[in-house]
């Protein structure tokens, strides 16, 4: 006899639904400073990502790719929930990150 789904199947909790927050908190590749993506200074964000990427011994890619990937992950996962101002700051941080790594 086939199983019937019952009401005991629960929806995922809010924290389970947004895995990207857990990734940025506990990345296996980088140890990020607390709330780095909430800072208002794009140069500070870029410097922090660069130092985290260069200090990490667990990353699989080079420091530039690891730092840029983490920033892009945050931007892409936040998506439509990012305000225009936050998006502008984070896009500027990408430009600053390229400059810090000599890739401008």
Secondary structure as GFF3:
##gff-version 3
##sequence-region A 1 104
A	DSSP	alpha_helix	14	17	.	.	.	ID=ss1
A	DSSP	alpha_helix	19	25	.	.	.	ID=ss2
A	DSSP	three_ten_helix	36	38	.	.	.	ID=ss3
A	DSSP	alpha_helix	42	55	.	.	.	ID=ss4
A	DSSP	alpha_helix	63	78	.	.	.	ID=ss5
A	DSSP	three_ten_helix	79	81	.	.	.	ID=ss6
A	DSSP	alpha_helix	84	100	.	.	.	ID=ss7
###
